[in-house]
Amino acid sequence: MRIGILGSGLMGGKIGTIFARAGHEVIFSYAQSEQKLKKLAREAGGRSKAGTPREAAQEADAVLLAVHWLRFDDVLKQAGDLSGKVVLSCSLPMNEQNTELVVGRTSSAAEELAKKVPKARVVSAFNTVPSEVLFAVYEAGRNAARPSLVYCGDDRRSKQVAAELIRDAGFDPVDAGPLRIARYTEPFALLVGQLAYEGTGGPELAYRFELFRPARQKE
Ligand SMILES: NC(=O)c1ccc[n+]([C@@H]2O[C@H](COP(=O)([O-])OP(=O)(O)OC[C@H]3O[C@@H](n4cnc5c(N)ncnc54)[C@H](OP(=O)(O)O)[C@@H]3O)[C@@H](O)[C@H]2O)c1
């Protein structure tokens, strides 16, 4: 696939590099220096290159949006029309200091993004994983037990694309349902991040996922 990276920092830089190593054609865009984008593309290898957000988005089969939530408007303006595009968002709706979720429980970064680009096909993915583990998971390869990675969205085809890319990155994709589920998975991502950074001295919190099936209707 041709993949446009909008935001080439910790997440975009690493996930883009992994996609390139998995054989995709990647365009890195949106960093504060062009040098950084060129270096990323060189190091990622394959058919990677640096480009503008517009170049990254317009020719892409899928776009990864990996910017701070407060930068959505700026990056979307630079990317141009995303109608019909598969847009994977790993963004979390964090405050300016990156210490708290600002819309947790009532909405999510992915849902807010979908309102801004209603004709794009938004999938929330890769936000439940700290950037530090991405290379290790990818490099562990096919034989390792794959960690699960939840994703959600409203469009079936874009979710298939997301699942394929999640698998290429070394994870086991778990479909968590429609996009509105992102408001529950995004706070979960913070928990995972906190545990990753604070280790066993971190907060004791647990999440339990259950699959609810509707009761069978009487025939
Ligand atoms: N890091 C994680 O472990 C993690 C995990 C899950 C979800 N997330 C979410 O993923 C998203 C991205 O996080 P991140 O850690 O990858 O952030 P990051 O490292 O700060 O990357 C953001 C990218 O945006 C670029 N950028 C910022 N301001 C810019 C500007 N004015 N003009 C052009 N480019 C600009 C940065 O450029 P420079 O590289 O030049 O600074 C960088 O490439 C966030 O929403 C975060 O909440 C992160």
Ligand as a Chemical Component Dictionary entry (heavy atoms), coordinates in Angstrom:
data_LIG
# 
_chem_comp.id                   LIG 
_chem_comp.type                 NON-POLYMER 
_chem_comp.pdbx_formal_charge   0 
_chem_comp.three_letter_code    LIG 
# 
loop_
_chem_comp_atom.comp_id 
_chem_comp_atom.atom_id 
_chem_comp_atom.alt_atom_id 
_chem_comp_atom.type_symbol 
_chem_comp_atom.charge 
_chem_comp_atom.model_Cartn_x 
_chem_comp_atom.model_Cartn_y 
_chem_comp_atom.model_Cartn_z 
_chem_comp_atom.pdbx_ordinal 
LIG N1  N1  N 0  4.192  8.508  22.052 1  
LIG C1  C1  C 0  3.384  7.510  22.417 2  
LIG O1  O1  O 0  3.817  6.518  23.022 3  
LIG C2  C2  C 0  1.933  7.555  22.049 4  
LIG C3  C3  C 0  1.150  6.409  22.294 5  
LIG C4  C4  C 0  -0.197 6.406  21.904 6  
LIG C5  C5  C 0  -0.735 7.528  21.305 7  
LIG N2  N2  N 1  0.048  8.643  21.118 8  
LIG C6  C6  C 0  -0.599 9.791  20.471 9  
LIG O2  O2  O 0  -0.076 9.890  19.152 10 
LIG C7  C7  C 0  -0.018 11.250 18.750 11 
LIG C8  C8  C 0  1.403  11.577 18.354 12 
LIG O3  O3  O 0  2.240  11.367 19.491 13 
LIG P1  P1  P 0  3.820  11.387 19.385 14 
LIG O4  O4  O 0  4.319  10.909 20.705 15 
LIG O5  O5  O -1 4.255  10.704 18.134 16 
LIG O6  O6  O 0  4.094  12.955 19.281 17 
LIG P2  P2  P 0  5.384  13.681 18.730 18 
LIG O7  O7  O 0  6.582  12.795 18.900 19 
LIG O8  O8  O 0  5.405  15.023 19.361 20 
LIG O9  O9  O 0  5.079  13.808 17.165 21 
LIG C9  C9  C 0  4.267  14.820 16.626 22 
LIG C10 C10 C 0  4.787  15.196 15.250 23 
LIG O10 O10 O 0  4.149  16.429 14.895 24 
LIG C11 C11 C 0  5.169  17.339 14.477 25 
LIG N3  N3  N 0  4.821  18.722 14.770 26 
LIG C12 C12 C 0  4.499  19.267 15.952 27 
LIG N4  N4  N 0  4.275  20.580 15.825 28 
LIG C13 C13 C 0  4.476  20.858 14.510 29 
LIG C14 C14 C 0  4.397  22.033 13.734 30 
LIG N5  N5  N 0  4.094  23.213 14.275 31 
LIG N6  N6  N 0  4.654  21.960 12.417 32 
LIG C15 C15 C 0  4.977  20.787 11.855 33 
LIG N7  N7  N 0  5.077  19.632 12.529 34 
LIG C16 C16 C 0  4.830  19.671 13.843 35 
LIG C17 C17 C 0  6.391  16.951 15.286 36 
LIG O11 O11 O 0  7.544  17.469 14.649 37 
LIG P3  P3  P 0  9.018  17.244 15.272 38 
LIG O12 O12 O 0  9.279  15.779 15.151 39 
LIG O13 O13 O 0  9.903  18.050 14.432 40 
LIG O14 O14 O 0  8.918  17.701 16.697 41 
LIG C18 C18 C 0  6.302  15.440 15.236 42 
LIG O15 O15 O 0  6.832  14.941 14.047 43 
LIG C19 C19 C 0  -0.499 12.077 19.958 44 
LIG O16 O16 O 0  -1.847 12.386 19.777 45 
LIG C20 C20 C 0  -0.330 11.129 21.138 46 
LIG O17 O17 O 0  -1.264 11.407 22.148 47 
LIG C21 C21 C 0  1.355  8.669  21.454 48 
# 
loop_
_chem_comp_bond.comp_id 
_chem_comp_bond.atom_id_1 
_chem_comp_bond.atom_id_2 
_chem_comp_bond.value_order 
_chem_comp_bond.pdbx_ordinal 
LIG N1  C1  SING 1  
LIG C1  O1  DOUB 2  
LIG C1  C2  SING 3  
LIG C2  C3  SING 4  
LIG C2  C21 DOUB 5  
LIG C3  C4  DOUB 6  
LIG C4  C5  SING 7  
LIG C5  N2  DOUB 8  
LIG N2  C6  SING 9  
LIG N2  C21 SING 10 
LIG C6  O2  SING 11 
LIG C6  C20 SING 12 
LIG O2  C7  SING 13 
LIG C7  C8  SING 14 
LIG C7  C19 SING 15 
LIG C8  O3  SING 16 
LIG O3  P1  SING 17 
LIG P1  O4  DOUB 18 
LIG P1  O5  SING 19 
LIG P1  O6  SING 20 
LIG O6  P2  SING 21 
LIG P2  O7  DOUB 22 
LIG P2  O8  SING 23 
LIG P2  O9  SING 24 
LIG O9  C9  SING 25 
LIG C9  C10 SING 26 
LIG C10 O10 SING 27 
LIG C10 C18 SING 28 
LIG O10 C11 SING 29 
LIG C11 N3  SING 30 
LIG C11 C17 SING 31 
LIG N3  C12 SING 32 
LIG N3  C16 SING 33 
LIG C12 N4  DOUB 34 
LIG N4  C13 SING 35 
LIG C13 C14 SING 36 
LIG C13 C16 DOUB 37 
LIG C14 N5  SING 38 
LIG C14 N6  DOUB 39 
LIG N6  C15 SING 40 
LIG C15 N7  DOUB 41 
LIG N7  C16 SING 42 
LIG C17 O11 SING 43 
LIG C17 C18 SING 44 
LIG O11 P3  SING 45 
LIG P3  O12 DOUB 46 
LIG P3  O13 SING 47 
LIG P3  O14 SING 48 
LIG C18 O15 SING 49 
LIG C19 O16 SING 50 
LIG C19 C20 SING 51 
LIG C20 O17 SING 52 
# 
